[in-house]
Amino acid sequence: MNTFTAILIAAICAAVAGVVCFFAGSAHRKKAAEAAIGSAEEEAKRIVSDALKNAESKKKETLLEGKDELHKLRSEAEKEINDRRKEVQRQERRIQQKEEFLDKKSETFDAKSETLQQKLKDADQKLADAEEVKKSQLEMLEKISGYTADQAKEYLLKDLDNELTHEKAAKLMTMEQQMKDNSDQMAREIISMAIQRCAADHVAEATISVVPLPNDEMKGRIIGREGRNIRAIETMTGVDLIIDDTPEAITISSFDPVRREIARIALERLISDGRIHPARIEEMVDKARHEVDATIKQEGERAVIEAGVNGLHPELIKLLGRLRYRTSYGQNVLNHSLEVASLCGIMASELGMDPTVARRAGLLHDIGKSLDHEMEGSHVDIGVDVARKYKESEAIIHAIAAHHNDIEPKTVIACLVQAADAISAARPGARRENLENYIKRLEKLEEVASSFEGVASCYAIQAGREIRVMVKPEVISDDQMVLLAREICNKIENELEYPGQIKVNIIRESRASDYAK
């Protein structure tokens, strides 16, 4: 019991001590808090005081800066206002000066206007006086001349018209002559340039073929028993074999160059083979014919490629190849056609035309010669029919028809083909003929020219491409010379056959002589 009491007392004492301690601590904490609050309030008052002081200081500084900025802006505004005021004053002075200048000019203009008005009045008066004088002089002139003013005007206009007509005629003649001279010069330059740029062979080809023999005994074998071999060859090829005294050679003659070439190839192979009898001859002729056909096709294709012509009908290409075996006065017609095509293309290019059409016309202009041995008619007519058959253009057909003046050329292409054909045929070495025919042609040419009345003498020159005719001046006048030249040309065209063209020169000379005694 005592122990419990003691413990209870101790507990009570402890509780009382704890309560006392609690209240003592609370009082202490309260005092500490109050002291801290007081310190904080003092610090806050100090901070507020410092802030107020700083704000007042900033306010004063800002006011000072604002005053300085305001003063600066005011100074700049006053300066700008002063500058503008000065500019306005300057403009006002300039305007005032201009107004004064305009006032002076206005005064001067008014003075001049008054003077001009006075001068106009004086001029009107003088003009009226002049009209009176003119009228009186016109009346006097009409009285003296016997013409009225209208009649005199008509007379003067008529006289002026006659004078102008004469001047126009003279001017036209001068311009025409100038154009002729210029065109002749240009034509010479174009033709000479085309000839210079066209390089062609000058090899003349024969119209017969000669086949060499290894020995003269081969002639007998070719003739065969009772001539059966030679008859077989001539029958199958359509040529004539000339076996004469010429040693170790046989001549093949035919008007058709293709047949002649087939016979030559077949005969050379028979001679090389040595077996000559009708069956072998037929076999060799067939092989030669196929070979010549292939060569014809190749030559036609080569010519088309070389001339730069496209779109030709295959049959036209074959006909071109046949021209490889056709000659005219010793000139190979295929080479001649290629040369004409080249010349036409060059001249067309120089004239600013399409060279393709010109080359095509030049290449096909003698296409009729590939068939003229097989068909009736001239090579011109045959060529026109062939070109029309294979749908060539009208320009090409017309050029073919007109290249020998069978019809009048109406296009530039036709004229170019004519010129190129004449150039190719007339150049030295292109064509040849034997001496006897050459002399006969010259004699016939001189005979034709001498047959006209008033011709004193005539001479064929330039290998028969020009004839000079001397006329009697008492019979042939200057005007008749032109007609005579035309008549001689017509007769030459109708009666003679010749390559190219022939120039006719008429020469008339008048002489007067007397003796002083």
GUDORO-335653 format. One line per 4 residues: number of its first residue (from 0); their letters; for each residue y negated, x negated, z of C-alpha. Coordinates in steps of 0.5 Angstrom, whole numbers, plus 2048, in hexadecimal, padded with zeros to 3 digits. Last residue first. Example, Ala and Ser with C-alpha at 12.3 -4.5 7.8 and 13.67 -1.06 7.14 Angstrom:
2
1) sa) 802/7E5/80E; 809/7E7/810
# end
This chain:
517
516) kayd) 77F/7AB/666; 782/7AE/66D; 789/7B0/66C; 78C/7B6/66F
512) sars) 792/7B8/674; 794/7BE/678; 79B/7BF/67B; 79F/7C4/67E
508) erii) 7A5/7C3/682; 7AA/7C9/684; 7B0/7C7/688; 7B6/7CC/68A
504) nvki) 7BA/7CA/690; 7C1/7CE/690; 7C5/7CD/697; 7CD/7CE/696
500) qgpy) 7D1/7D0/69C; 7D8/7CF/69F; 7DE/7CE/69B; 7DD/7D0/693
496) elen) 7DF/7D5/68E; 7DB/7D6/689; 7D9/7DC/684; 7D6/7E2/689
492) eikn) 7D3/7DD/68E; 7D0/7D8/689; 7CD/7DE/685; 7CA/7E1/68B
488) cier) 7C7/7DA/68D; 7C4/7D9/686; 7C1/7E0/686; 7BE/7DF/68D
484) allv) 7BB/7D8/68B; 7B8/7DB/685; 7B5/7E1/689; 7B1/7DC/68D
480) mqdd) 7AF/7D7/687; 7AC/7DD/684; 7A6/7DE/689; 7A5/7D6/687
476) sive) 7A5/7D7/680; 7AB/7D6/67B; 7A9/7D5/674; 7A4/7D0/674
472) pkvm) 7A6/7CC/67A; 7AD/7CB/677; 7B2/7CB/67C; 7B6/7C5/680
468) vrie) 7BC/7C8/684; 7BE/7C4/68A; 7C5/7C6/68C; 7C8/7C5/693
464) rgaq) 7CF/7C5/696; 7D2/7C2/690; 7D4/7BC/693; 7CD/7BB/696
460) iayc) 7CA/7BB/68F; 7CB/7C0/689; 7C5/7BE/684; 7C1/7C3/67F
456) savg) 7BD/7C3/679; 7B7/7C6/675; 7B9/7CD/678; 7B4/7D3/675
452) efss) 7BA/7D7/673; 7C0/7D7/677; 7C7/7D4/675; 7C5/7CD/678
448) avee) 7C6/7D0/67F; 7CD/7D2/67D; 7CF/7CC/679; 7CD/7C8/67F
444) lkel) 7D1/7CB/684; 7D7/7CB/67E; 7D6/7C3/67E; 7D6/7C2/685
440) rkiy) 7DD/7C7/686; 7E0/7C3/680; 7DE/7BC/683; 7E1/7BE/68A
436) neln) 7E7/7C2/686; 7E9/7BB/683; 7E8/7B7/689; 7ED/7BA/68D
432) erra) 7EA/7BF/693; 7E8/7BD/69A; 7E6/7C1/6A0; 7E4/7BE/6A7
428) gpra) 7E2/7B7/6A5; 7DB/7B8/6A6; 7D9/7BF/6A9; 7D8/7C5/6A5
424) asia) 7DE/7C9/6A7; 7DC/7C8/6AE; 7D5/7C9/6AD; 7D6/7CF/6A9
420) daaq) 7DB/7D3/6AD; 7D6/7D1/6B3; 7D0/7D4/6AF; 7D4/7DB/6AD
416) vlca) 7D7/7DC/6B4; 7D0/7DB/6B7; 7CD/7E0/6B2; 7D3/7E5/6B4
412) ivtk) 7D2/7E4/6BC; 7CA/7E5/6BA; 7CC/7EC/6B8; 7CB/7F0/6B1
408) peid) 7CE/7EB/6AC; 7CD/7EE/6A5; 7D4/7EF/6A2; 7D9/7EB/69E
404) nhha) 7D4/7E5/6A1; 7DA/7E0/6A2; 7DA/7E1/6AA; 7D8/7E9/6A9
400) aiah) 7DF/7EC/6A9; 7E1/7E8/6AF; 7DA/7E8/6B3; 7DB/7F0/6B2
396) iiae) 7E2/7F0/6B5; 7E0/7EC/6BB; 7DA/7F0/6BC; 7DE/7F7/6BB
392) seky) 7E3/7F5/6C1; 7EA/7F3/6BF; 7EF/7F8/6BF; 7F5/7F5/6BC
388) krav) 7F5/7F9/6B6; 7ED/7F8/6B5; 7EE/7F0/6B6; 7F4/7F0/6B1
384) dvgi) 7F0/7F4/6AC; 7EA/7F0/6AC; 7EE/7EA/6AB; 7F1/7ED/6A5
380) dvhs) 7EA/7EE/6A2; 7E7/7E7/6A4; 7EE/7E4/6A1; 7ED/7E7/69B
376) geme) 7F1/7ED/698; 7F9/7EE/697; 7FE/7EC/69D; 803/7E6/69D
372) hdls) 7FF/7E0/69C; 7F9/7E3/69F; 7FC/7E3/6A5; 7FA/7DD/6AA
368) kgid) 7F4/7DD/6A6; 7F2/7E4/6A9; 7F1/7E1/6B0; 7EB/7DD/6AD
364) hllg) 7E5/7E0/6B2; 7EA/7E0/6B7; 7E8/7DA/6BB; 7E1/7DB/6BA
360) arra) 7E1/7E2/6BC; 7E4/7E0/6C2; 7DF/7DA/6C4; 7D9/7DF/6C3
356) vtpd) 7DC/7E4/6C7; 7DD/7DF/6CD; 7D7/7DC/6CC; 7D3/7E2/6CE
352) mgle) 7CB/7E1/6CC; 7C6/7DC/6CF; 7C4/7D9/6C8; 7C7/7D2/6CA
348) sami) 7CD/7D6/6CD; 7CE/7D9/6C6; 7CD/7D2/6C3; 7D3/7CF/6C7
344) gcls) 7D8/7D5/6C6; 7D7/7D5/6BF; 7D8/7CE/6BE; 7DE/7CE/6C2
340) avel) 7E1/7D4/6BE; 7DF/7D1/6B8; 7E3/7CA/6BA; 7E9/7CE/6BC
336) shnl) 7E9/7D2/6B5; 7E9/7CC/6B1; 7EE/7C9/6B5; 7F2/7CF/6B4
332) vnqg) 7F0/7CF/6AC; 7F2/7C7/6AB; 7EE/7C5/6A6; 7F1/7C2/6A0
328) ystr) 7EC/7C7/69B; 7EF/7CC/6A0; 7F5/7CB/6A4; 7FA/7D0/6A7
324) yrlr) 800/7CD/6AB; 7FC/7CD/6B2; 7FA/7D4/6AF; 800/7D7/6B1
320) gllk) 7FF/7D6/6B9; 7F9/7DA/6B8; 7FD/7E0/6B5; 802/7DF/6BB
316) ilep) 7FC/7E0/6C0; 7FA/7E6/6BC; 801/7E9/6BD; 800/7E8/6C4
312) hlgn) 7FA/7EC/6C5; 7F4/7E7/6C7; 7F2/7E9/6CF; 7EF/7E2/6D0
308) vgae) 7EB/7DD/6CC; 7E9/7D6/6CF; 7EA/7D3/6C8; 7EF/7CD/6CA
304) ivar) 7F3/7D3/6CE; 7F3/7D7/6C8; 7F4/7D1/6C3; 7FA/7CF/6C8
300) egeq) 7FD/7D6/6C8; 7FD/7D6/6C0; 800/7CF/6BF; 806/7D1/6C4
296) kita) 807/7D8/6C0; 807/7D4/6BA; 80B/7CE/6BC; 810/7D4/6BF
292) dveh) 810/7D7/6B8; 811/7D0/6B5; 817/7CE/6B9; 81A/7D5/6B7
288) rakd) 819/7D4/6B0; 81C/7CD/6B0; 822/7D0/6B4; 823/7D5/6AF
284) vmee) 822/7D0/6A9; 827/7CB/6AC; 82D/7D0/6AC; 82B/7D3/6A5
280) irap) 82C/7CB/6A3; 832/7CA/6A7; 835/7D0/6A3; 832/7CE/69C
276) hirg) 835/7C7/69D; 832/7C0/69F; 835/7BD/6A5; 831/7B6/6A6
272) dsil) 82E/7B8/6AC; 828/7B4/6AC; 827/7B7/6A4; 828/7BE/6A7
268) rela) 823/7BD/6AC; 81E/7BB/6A8; 81F/7C1/6A3; 81F/7C6/6A8
264) irai) 818/7C3/6AB; 815/7C3/6A4; 818/7CA/6A2; 815/7CD/6A8
260) errv) 80E/7C9/6A7; 80E/7CB/6A0; 80F/7D3/6A2; 80A/7D2/6A7
256) pdfs) 805/7CF/6A2; 806/7D5/69D; 803/7D3/696; 80A/7CE/696
252) siti) 80B/7C7/694; 810/7C3/697; 810/7BC/694; 817/7B7/695
248) aept) 816/7B0/696; 81B/7A9/695; 817/7A7/68F; 813/7AC/68B
244) ddii) 816/7AD/685; 816/7B5/686; 819/7BA/68A; 815/7BF/68C
240) ldvg) 817/7C4/690; 814/7CB/690; 814/7D0/696; 816/7D7/698
236) tmte) 81A/7D4/69E; 821/7D7/69D; 821/7D7/695; 81E/7D0/694
232) iari) 823/7CD/699; 829/7D1/696; 826/7CF/68F; 826/7C8/691
228) nrge) 82D/7C8/694; 830/7CC/68E; 82D/7C7/688; 833/7C6/684
224) rgii) 837/7C3/68A; 831/7C1/68F; 82A/7C0/68E; 829/7BD/695
220) rgkm) 82F/7B8/694; 82C/7B6/68E; 826/7B4/691; 829/7B1/697
216) ednp) 82C/7AB/692; 824/7A9/691; 824/7A6/698; 822/7A8/69F
212) lpvv) 81E/7AE/69D; 817/7AF/69F; 814/7B6/69F; 80E/7B8/69C
208) sita) 80A/7BE/69D; 805/7C1/699; 7FE/7C4/69B; 7FB/7BE/69E
204) eavh) 7F7/7BE/6A4; 7F0/7BB/6A5; 7EF/7B7/6AC; 7E8/7B7/6AE
200) daac) 7EA/7B9/6B5; 7E5/7BD/6B9; 7E0/7BB/6BF; 7DB/7C1/6C0
196) rqia) 7D5/7BF/6C5; 7D1/7BB/6BF; 7D2/7C1/6BB; 7D0/7C6/6C0
192) msii) 7CA/7C2/6C1; 7C8/7C1/6BA; 7C9/7C9/6B9; 7C4/7CB/6BF
188) eram) 7BF/7C6/6BD; 7BF/7C8/6B6; 7BE/7CF/6B8; 7B9/7CE/6BD
184) qdsn) 7B5/7CA/6B8; 7B6/7D0/6B3; 7B4/7D5/6B8; 7AE/7D1/6BA
180) dkmq) 7AC/7D0/6B2; 7AD/7D7/6B1; 7A9/7DA/6B7; 7A3/7D5/6B5
176) qemt) 7A4/7D8/6AE; 7A4/7DF/6B0; 79E/7DE/6B5; 79A/7DB/6B0
172) mlka) 79B/7E1/6AB; 79A/7E6/6B1; 793/7E2/6B2; 791/7E2/6AB
168) akeh) 793/7EA/6AA; 78F/7EB/6B1; 789/7E7/6AE; 789/7EB/6A7
164) tlen) 78A/7F2/6AB; 784/7F0/6B0; 780/7EF/6AA; 781/7F5/6A7
160) dldk) 780/7F9/6AD; 77A/7F6/6AE; 777/7F8/6A7; 77A/7FF/6A9
156) llye) 776/7FF/6AF; 770/7FC/6AC; 770/801/6A7; 771/807/6AC
152) kaqd) 76C/805/6B0; 767/804/6AA; 769/80B/6A8; 768/80E/6AF
148) atyg) 761/80B/6B0; 75F/80E/6A9; 75F/809/6A3; 759/808/69E
144) sike) 758/801/6A1; 750/801/6A1; 750/808/6A4; 756/808/6A8
140) lmel) 753/801/6AB; 74C/804/6AC; 74F/80A/6B0; 753/805/6B4
136) qskk) 74D/801/6B5; 749/807/6B8; 74F/809/6BC; 74F/802/6BF
132) veea) 748/802/6C0; 748/809/6C4; 74F/807/6C8; 74B/800/6CA
128) dalk) 745/804/6CC; 74A/809/6D0; 74D/802/6D3; 747/7FF/6D5
124) qdad) 745/806/6D9; 74B/806/6DC; 74B/7FE/6DE; 744/800/6E1
120) klkq) 746/805/6E5; 74C/801/6E7; 747/7FB/6E9; 743/800/6ED
116) qlte) 74A/802/6F1; 74C/7FB/6F2; 745/7F9/6F5; 746/7FF/6FA
112) skad) 74D/7FD/6FB; 74B/7F6/6FC; 745/7F8/701; 74A/7FD/705
108) ftes) 74F/7F7/705; 74A/7F3/708; 749/7F8/70E; 750/7F9/70F
104) kkdl) 751/7F2/70F; 74C/7F1/714; 74F/7F6/718; 756/7F4/718
100) feek) 753/7ED/71A; 750/7F0/720; 756/7F4/722; 75A/7EE/721
96) qqir) 756/7EA/726; 756/7F0/72B; 75E/7F1/72A; 75E/7E9/72C
92) reqr) 759/7EA/732; 75D/7F0/734; 764/7EC/733; 761/7E6/737
88) qvek) 75E/7EB/73D; 765/7EE/73D; 768/7E7/73E; 764/7E5/743
84) rrdn) 765/7EB/747; 76D/7EA/746; 76C/7E3/749; 768/7E6/74F
80) ieke) 76D/7EB/750; 772/7E6/750; 76F/7E1/755; 76D/7E7/759
76) aesr) 775/7E9/759; 777/7E2/75B; 772/7E2/761; 774/7E8/763
72) lkhl) 77C/7E6/763; 77A/7E0/767; 776/7E4/76C; 77C/7E9/76D
68) edkg) 781/7E3/76D; 77D/7E0/773; 77C/7E6/776; 783/7E8/776
64) ellt) 785/7E1/778; 780/7E2/77E; 783/7E9/780; 78A/7E6/780
60) ekkk) 788/7E0/784; 785/7E5/789; 78B/7EA/789; 790/7E4/78A
56) sean) 78C/7E2/790; 78C/7E9/793; 793/7E9/791; 794/7E3/795
52) klad) 791/7E5/79B; 794/7EC/79B; 79B/7E8/79B; 799/7E3/7A0
48) svir) 797/7E9/7A5; 79D/7ED/7A3; 7A2/7E7/7A4; 79E/7E6/7AB
44) kaee) 79F/7ED/7AD; 7A6/7ED/7AB; 7A7/7E6/7AF; 7A4/7EA/7B5
40) easg) 7A8/7F0/7B4; 7AE/7EB/7B4; 7AC/7E8/7BA; 7AB/7EE/7BE
36) iaae) 7B2/7F1/7BB; 7B5/7EB/7BD; 7B2/7EB/7C4; 7B5/7F3/7C4
32) aakk) 7BB/7F1/7C2; 7BC/7EB/7C8; 7B9/7F0/7CD; 7BE/7F5/7CB
28) rhas) 7C4/7F0/7CB; 7C2/7EE/7D2; 7C2/7F5/7D4; 7C9/7F7/7D1
24) gaff) 7CC/7F1/7D4; 7CA/7F3/7DB; 7CC/7FA/7D9; 7D3/7F7/7D7
20) cvvg) 7D3/7F2/7DD; 7D2/7F7/7E2; 7D7/7FC/7DF; 7DC/7F6/7DE
16) avaa) 7DB/7F4/7E6; 7DB/7FB/7E8; 7E2/7FB/7E4; 7E4/7F5/7E7
12) ciaa) 7E2/7F7/7EE; 7E6/7FE/7ED; 7EC/7FA/7EB; 7EC/7F5/7F0
8) ilia) 7EB/7FB/7F5; 7F1/7FE/7F2; 7F5/7F8/7F2; 7F3/7F7/7F9
4) tftn) 7F5/7FE/7FB; 7FC/7FD/7F7; 7FD/7F7/7FB; 7FB/7FB/802
0) m) 800/800/800
# end
